Amino acid sequence: MSAKRVTYAEAMAEVEQILQRLRSGEISVDELSSDVARATRLIAECRKILSRTEAEVERLINPESEDETSNSSNS
């Protein structure tokens, strides 16, 4: 079974829910470790999404820099 890939908005919303539960004291000691681990994974996924998006935007804005990179690697 493959895991569903979360969107940036979904991941951030879940992180916010976890933070809210932490702040309000709703998380039991038994849940604390797993919720913190889940938040850490979600934040890492958000960073990956942002990095991919930044690279894509950079390629769209500066397509000539991609051409220079591929030309220099062909030399």
OpenMM code with the backbone's topology and positions (N, CA, C; nanometers):
from openmm import Vec3, app, unit

residues = "MET SER ALA LYS ARG VAL THR TYR ALA GLU ALA MET ALA GLU VAL GLU GLN ILE LEU GLN ARG LEU ARG SER GLY GLU ILE SER VAL ASP GLU LEU SER SER ASP VAL ALA ARG ALA THR ARG LEU ILE ALA GLU CYS ARG LYS ILE LEU SER ARG THR GLU ALA GLU VAL GLU ARG LEU ILE ASN PRO GLU SER GLU ASP GLU THR SER ASN SER SER ASN SER".split()
positions = [
    Vec3(0.0844, -0.1183, 0.0000),
    Vec3(0.0000, 0.0000, 0.0000),
    Vec3(0.0884, 0.1241, 0.0000),
    Vec3(0.0680, 0.2128, -0.0954),
    Vec3(0.1495, 0.3331, -0.1016),
    Vec3(0.0842, 0.4452, -0.0212),
    Vec3(0.1689, 0.5246, 0.0411),
    Vec3(0.1187, 0.6355, 0.1220),
    Vec3(0.0767, 0.7497, 0.0300),
    Vec3(-0.0325, 0.8152, 0.0661),
    Vec3(-0.0793, 0.9300, -0.0110),
    Vec3(0.0157, 1.0465, 0.0125),
    Vec3(0.0576, 1.1083, -0.0938),
    Vec3(0.1468, 1.2236, -0.0833),
    Vec3(0.0648, 1.3448, -0.0391),
    Vec3(0.1101, 1.4116, 0.0644),
    Vec3(0.0361, 1.5280, 0.1144),
    Vec3(0.0801, 1.6530, 0.0404),
    Vec3(-0.0112, 1.7474, 0.0294),
    Vec3(0.0238, 1.8762, -0.0280),
    Vec3(0.0881, 1.9621, 0.0809),
    Vec3(0.1486, 2.0702, 0.0390),
    Vec3(0.2086, 2.1635, 0.1342),
    Vec3(0.1019, 2.2142, 0.2317),
    Vec3(-0.0122, 2.2533, 0.1775),
    Vec3(-0.1198, 2.3077, 0.2622),
    Vec3(-0.1700, 2.2038, 0.3623),
    Vec3(-0.1850, 2.0791, 0.3176),
    Vec3(-0.2303, 1.9728, 0.4079),
    Vec3(-0.1284, 1.9478, 0.5187),
    Vec3(-0.0008, 1.9434, 0.4805),
    Vec3(0.1045, 1.9187, 0.5796),
    Vec3(0.1106, 2.0309, 0.6822),
    Vec3(0.1052, 2.1543, 0.6350),
    Vec3(0.1120, 2.2670, 0.7282),
    Vec3(-0.0103, 2.2706, 0.8196),
    Vec3(-0.1268, 2.2367, 0.7659),
    Vec3(-0.2477, 2.2339, 0.8486),
    Vec3(-0.2350, 2.1288, 0.9587),
    Vec3(-0.1782, 2.0137, 0.9241),
    Vec3(-0.1615, 1.9096, 1.0253),
    Vec3(-0.0580, 1.9497, 1.1301),
    Vec3(0.0497, 2.0136, 1.0875),
    Vec3(0.1503, 2.0624, 1.1821),
    Vec3(0.0855, 2.1637, 1.2763),
    Vec3(0.0043, 2.2525, 1.2218),
    Vec3(-0.0649, 2.3514, 1.3053),
    Vec3(-0.1575, 2.2838, 1.4066),
    Vec3(-0.2258, 2.1764, 1.3646),
    Vec3(-0.3128, 2.1031, 1.4574),
    Vec3(-0.2314, 2.0402, 1.5701),
    Vec3(-0.1180, 1.9833, 1.5348),
    Vec3(-0.0314, 1.9223, 1.6366),
    Vec3(0.0187, 2.0293, 1.7333),
    Vec3(0.0618, 2.1432, 1.6794),
    Vec3(0.1084, 2.2521, 1.7653),
    Vec3(-0.0025, 2.3007, 1.8584),
    Vec3(-0.1223, 2.3113, 1.8049),
    Vec3(-0.2361, 2.3546, 1.8873),
    Vec3(-0.2598, 2.2566, 2.0021),
    Vec3(-0.2539, 2.1273, 1.9700),
    Vec3(-0.2738, 2.0250, 2.0738),
    Vec3(-0.1623, 2.0322, 2.1785),
    Vec3(-0.0381, 2.0567, 2.1326),
    Vec3(0.0735, 2.0703, 2.2270),
    Vec3(0.0516, 2.1895, 2.3194),
    Vec3(0.0161, 2.3015, 2.2604),
    Vec3(-0.0018, 2.4243, 2.3389),
    Vec3(-0.1163, 2.4140, 2.4384),
    Vec3(-0.2203, 2.3429, 2.3992),
    Vec3(-0.3382, 2.3347, 2.4865),
    Vec3(-0.3283, 2.2218, 2.5883),
    Vec3(-0.2256, 2.1386, 2.5756),
    Vec3(-0.2088, 2.0276, 2.6679),
    Vec3(-0.2969, 1.9082, 2.6359),
    Vec3(-0.3523, 1.9034, 2.5158),
    Vec3(-0.4410, 1.7937, 2.4760),
    Vec3(-0.3670, 1.6634, 2.4484),
    Vec3(-0.2381, 1.6708, 2.4227),
    Vec3(-0.1625, 1.5510, 2.3876),
    Vec3(-0.1168, 1.4812, 2.5148),
    Vec3(-0.1474, 1.3521, 2.5216),
    Vec3(-0.1023, 1.2738, 2.6365),
    Vec3(0.0450, 1.2394, 2.6193),
    Vec3(0.1071, 1.1997, 2.7255),
    Vec3(0.2473, 1.1580, 2.7200),
    Vec3(0.2642, 1.0433, 2.6206),
    Vec3(0.1649, 0.9554, 2.6139),
    Vec3(0.1704, 0.8417, 2.5221),
    Vec3(0.1701, 0.8849, 2.3760),
    Vec3(0.1030, 0.9947, 2.3452),
    Vec3(0.0930, 1.0440, 2.2081),
    Vec3(0.2048, 1.1407, 2.1712),
    Vec3(0.2700, 1.1971, 2.2692),
    Vec3(0.3663, 1.3039, 2.2462),
    Vec3(0.4754, 1.2651, 2.1467),
    Vec3(0.5397, 1.1536, 2.1692),
    Vec3(0.6496, 1.1124, 2.0827),
    Vec3(0.6052, 1.0922, 1.9385),
    Vec3(0.4945, 1.0221, 1.9192),
    Vec3(0.4483, 0.9966, 1.7826),
    Vec3(0.4020, 1.1239, 1.7135),
    Vec3(0.3402, 1.2153, 1.7869),
    Vec3(0.2962, 1.3407, 1.7261),
    Vec3(0.4146, 1.4297, 1.6894),
    Vec3(0.5150, 1.4342, 1.7750),
    Vec3(0.6346, 1.5132, 1.7432),
    Vec3(0.7067, 1.4518, 1.6231),
    Vec3(0.7141, 1.3198, 1.6176),
    Vec3(0.7765, 1.2528, 1.5028),
    Vec3(0.6987, 1.2823, 1.3751),
    Vec3(0.5660, 1.2781, 1.3831),
    Vec3(0.4820, 1.3081, 1.2665),
    Vec3(0.5035, 1.4520, 1.2219),
    Vec3(0.5067, 1.5459, 1.3135),
    Vec3(0.5290, 1.6860, 1.2790),
    Vec3(0.6658, 1.7038, 1.2129),
    Vec3(0.7655, 1.6346, 1.2631),
    Vec3(0.9005, 1.6426, 1.2052),
    Vec3(0.9003, 1.5927, 1.0608),
    Vec3(0.8314, 1.4795, 1.0362),
    Vec3(0.8229, 1.4270, 0.8987),
    Vec3(0.7477, 1.5238, 0.8072),
    Vec3(0.6406, 1.5825, 0.8576),
    Vec3(0.5626, 1.6772, 0.7782),
    Vec3(0.6443, 1.8016, 0.7440),
    Vec3(0.7204, 1.8512, 0.8398),
    Vec3(0.8046, 1.9686, 0.8149),
    Vec3(0.9114, 1.9356, 0.7110),
    Vec3(0.9704, 1.8171, 0.7190),
    Vec3(1.0692, 1.7752, 0.6193),
    Vec3(1.0061, 1.7687, 0.4806),
    Vec3(0.8843, 1.7177, 0.4727),
    Vec3(0.8131, 1.7106, 0.3444),
    Vec3(0.7848, 1.8509, 0.2909),
    Vec3(0.7473, 1.9423, 0.3795),
    Vec3(0.7237, 2.0816, 0.3378),
    Vec3(0.8509, 2.1429, 0.2807),
    Vec3(0.9630, 2.1161, 0.3440),
    Vec3(1.0905, 2.1675, 0.2934),
    Vec3(1.1223, 2.1131, 0.1546),
    Vec3(1.0947, 1.9838, 0.1330),
    Vec3(1.1164, 1.9236, 0.0005),
    Vec3(1.0271, 1.9895, -0.1040),
    Vec3(0.9004, 2.0094, -0.0680),
    Vec3(0.8062, 2.0721, -0.1609),
    Vec3(0.8525, 2.2126, -0.1952),
    Vec3(0.8927, 2.2884, -0.0945),
    Vec3(0.9402, 2.4253, -0.1190),
    Vec3(1.0651, 2.4258, -0.2063),
    Vec3(1.1555, 2.3331, -0.1822),
    Vec3(1.2781, 2.3254, -0.2612),
    Vec3(1.2477, 2.2930, -0.4071),
    Vec3(1.1596, 2.1945, -0.4301),
    Vec3(1.1214, 2.1594, -0.5676),
    Vec3(1.0516, 2.2760, -0.6364),
    Vec3(0.9634, 2.3429, -0.5632),
    Vec3(0.8906, 2.4561, -0.6198),
    Vec3(0.9861, 2.5697, -0.6533),
    Vec3(1.0797, 2.5969, -0.5640),
    Vec3(1.1779, 2.7022, -0.5886),
    Vec3(1.2605, 2.6722, -0.7132),
    Vec3(1.3030, 2.5487, -0.7286),
    Vec3(1.3818, 2.5095, -0.8464),
    Vec3(1.2993, 2.5238, -0.9738),
    Vec3(1.1741, 2.4838, -0.9685),
    Vec3(1.0869, 2.4947, -1.0860),
    Vec3(1.0628, 2.6406, -1.1233),
    Vec3(1.0365, 2.7241, -1.0248),
    Vec3(1.0159, 2.8669, -1.0508),
    Vec3(1.1434, 2.9277, -1.1096),
    Vec3(1.2566, 2.8901, -1.0544),
    Vec3(1.3845, 2.9409, -1.1060),
    Vec3(1.4019, 2.9020, -1.2527),
    Vec3(1.3680, 2.7765, -1.2869),
    Vec3(1.3784, 2.7323, -1.4273),
    Vec3(1.2836, 2.8108, -1.5163),
    Vec3(1.1653, 2.8414, -1.4663),
    Vec3(1.0679, 2.9162, -1.5458),
    Vec3(1.1099, 3.0617, -1.5651),
    Vec3(1.1665, 3.1198, -1.4608),
    Vec3(1.2073, 3.2603, -1.4670),
    Vec3(1.3352, 3.2774, -1.5476),
    Vec3(1.4295, 3.1852, -1.5319),
    Vec3(1.5604, 3.1959, -1.5970),
    Vec3(1.5904, 3.0721, -1.6813),
    Vec3(1.5177, 3.0522, -1.7893),
    Vec3(1.5424, 2.9316, -1.8695),
    Vec3(1.6822, 2.9304, -1.9318),
    Vec3(1.7407, 3.0484, -1.9535),
    Vec3(1.8746, 3.0542, -2.0131),
    Vec3(1.9820, 3.0001, -1.9196),
    Vec3(1.9632, 3.0108, -1.7884),
    Vec3(2.0629, 2.9572, -1.6956),
    Vec3(2.0649, 2.8050, -1.7018),
    Vec3(1.9511, 2.7432, -1.7318),
    Vec3(1.9471, 2.5981, -1.7492),
    Vec3(2.0226, 2.5595, -1.8756),
    Vec3(2.0082, 2.6405, -1.9828),
    Vec3(2.0803, 2.6128, -2.1062),
    Vec3(2.2309, 2.6238, -2.0848),
    Vec3(2.2750, 2.7251, -2.0084),
    Vec3(2.4178, 2.7419, -1.9803),
    Vec3(2.4715, 2.6241, -1.9008),
    Vec3(2.3930, 2.5755, -1.8056),
    Vec3(2.4351, 2.4623, -1.7243),
    Vec3(2.4496, 2.3373, -1.8098),
    Vec3(2.3522, 2.3124, -1.8983),
    Vec3(2.3608, 2.1924, -1.9820),
    Vec3(2.4705, 2.2070, -2.0862),
    Vec3(2.4953, 2.3279, -2.1355),
    Vec3(2.6041, 2.3481, -2.2317),
    Vec3(2.7407, 2.3298, -2.1681),
    Vec3(2.7581, 2.3781, -2.0447),
    Vec3(2.8870, 2.3647, -1.9787),
    Vec3(2.9152, 2.2194, -1.9395),
    Vec3(2.8119, 2.1427, -1.9144),
    Vec3(2.8334, 2.0025, -1.8804),
    Vec3(2.8622, 1.9180, -2.0031),
    Vec3(2.8274, 1.9696, -2.1216),
    Vec3(2.8539, 1.8988, -2.2466),
    Vec3(2.9928, 1.9284, -2.2999),
    Vec3(3.0636, 2.0216, -2.2402),
    Vec3(3.1963, 2.0609, -2.2906),
    Vec3(3.3013, 1.9609, -2.2559),
] * unit.nanometer
topology = app.Topology()
chain = topology.addChain("A")
for resn in residues:
    res = topology.addResidue(resn, chain)
    for name in ("N", "CA", "C"):
        topology.addAtom(name, app.Element.getBySymbol(name[0]), res)
